[in-house]
């Protein structure tokens, strides 16, 4: 029997519909800022870039307490990048370094799992999270202090990776008031893929514009990481709230229980 992707999707939707009376679906706006940094190899004299931002939508499916955590998908527009000094070997003092900085405008889609627990009669949710992060680099800019030139970075198929992947993890706290949910989250995005193709695919940078790409040779590794702190406000679709989770098991009356010795 052949199982198609459409059939699997229909089964998942059916399961979600069956749980709709007891589960919580939330759609939220998320925005914040933080830091980005590139892990270039061979190792370069680099610095972290603070002041990058992100924003987007977040969907969550929260299971009842007898199950662990929630799942969801985010869609985020994020600034990422790296900064390194091509002339660091020429100076003894870091204040004399000139830096080449590149920023990427990225559309990211973390697929998230959140183990959580509740406090104060289900009005406070504390959670950890782990995610698989998929991203698409839409555009990029550069600033070269060595030449004093900045502008739009031009992607080359043989040199640049537009599609990337990585992991993410963090935690946060949510406050639930009626059907409104607001909270604070810290998340670290750890890149596993390279933002630039390695030397096996793009070895010689001699023909590149040195304002735009000052690398003499393409780095062997070039993943990019982000540390983001975000605020969110969302709407919970289940009007019954968490009261449907408060069903207590009936107490057993041990005095009325009898043990029969016969095998009949």
Order of alpha helices (4+ residues) and beta strands (2+ residues): alpha-beta-beta-beta-beta-beta-beta-beta-beta-beta-beta
